[in-house]
Amino acid sequence: MTGSIARRIFTDQEFARRWQAFRRIMTESEVDLAVLVDADTISYLSGFAGAHSSFQALIVPADNEPVHVLRYAEELAFLSASWLDMPAFYNDWDNPVVLTARLARKLVPRIRRVGIEKASSHLSARRYEQLLAEWTGALGVDLSEAIEWLRLVKSGEEIEQHRKAAAVVQKGLEAGIAATRPGATEREIAGAIAATLAQAGADTPLPGSIASGGRPRDFDTQLGDRTVEPGNLVRLEVANSVHGYWARLARTVSLGAPGAETAELYERMRRAQEEQIALLVPGAVPSDLDELVRSRMPVGIWAMQLSGFALACHACWACGSDFGRFWIVRGEHRLLAASMVFCMSLAASPGLSVADTVVVSEQGGQYLTTYPRDLIVVE
């Protein structure tokens, strides 16, 4: 197997670990092959995923080498980046789903049970039907939950990538705080963050979320034109990745001294979160952790319904898709495991927010982002 870019990021031992774990999933599920179409899963196993706008698949026979099916235009990118070295390229006039199904049948002539990812947004109902139509009598076996857990529990090499992302977003936050002053626009603050992220090694220059004045409770805000004014609270939320591994960091800036009630509420929120993070140990129950911070906060001031979410290897956004969803939220009773990485995030009216990236350990949550957690006051 070759692939210079993938090997500059991770060792061969790391990829071997991932593949051994995935092969165990296939054996335990008693599948003849797996056909994976989720871009994040493919990236996790190969170090490379093609464009999300084009169909791709990773065909994994139980007793043979995997084959990565990609659009022909991505040949050079695959050859320079992937840890794998068995591609199959399709042309723009081909039906790539049918081509994939027939190639899988050629590699495994008698397909009885095939592993798939039903939870992936990349596997539409139509694609699923097209695949099974080519495998008469085959049973589709959902591997989603096992693959999800495999990706959520991190190796030391993966945590190091999260740590690099944490350092990058912290630099972005520092640039945003330096640019936050009366008369600055949200776009100017975003520009300072974006330039710093690009120079620091982030996967994209996307600055995250900047909201001020009456907008800090808008958590999916688009970039705004608002001018920051004295007395405003400004929420700076910087989320970005390094090699697909994410970190997220949020702080609140007050332009001028905040009122006593606002300052007290922020301290209450900060202390509650620190108590919660100290309990991020293997075996902890997410629902209980979420209830802890709710019990420490006044009723009716919450701006979000969760207090944390797991980070993995995602190409597009910090929390990935529903495929990899593991939240610190009411009703989630799956136990935490060592080496899971979380963004712990609390937000409350009137626009207060604090978030850090942490890793689960026997000693409690270990901070990967290390920026001071006080309410930031800019005079």
Secondary structure, DSSP 8 states (H G I E B T S, - for coil): ---HHHHHHS-HHHHHHHHHHHHHHHHHHT-SEEEE--HHHHHHHHS----TTS--EEEEETTS--EEEEEGGGHHHHHHH-S---EEEE-TTS-HHHHHHHHHHHHSSS-SEEEE-TT-TTS-HHHHHHHHHTSTT-EEEE-HHHHHHHHHB--HHHHHHHHHHHHHHHHHHHHHHHH--TT-BHHHHHHHHHHHHHHHT-SS----EEEETT-TT-TT------B--TT-EEEEEEEEEETTEEEEEEEEEEES---HHHHHHHHHHHHHHHHHHHT--TT--HHHHHHHHHHHS-TT-BS-S-SEEEE-B-SS-TT--GGG--EE-TT------TTBEEEEEEEETTTEEEEEEEE--TTS-EES--S--S-EEE-
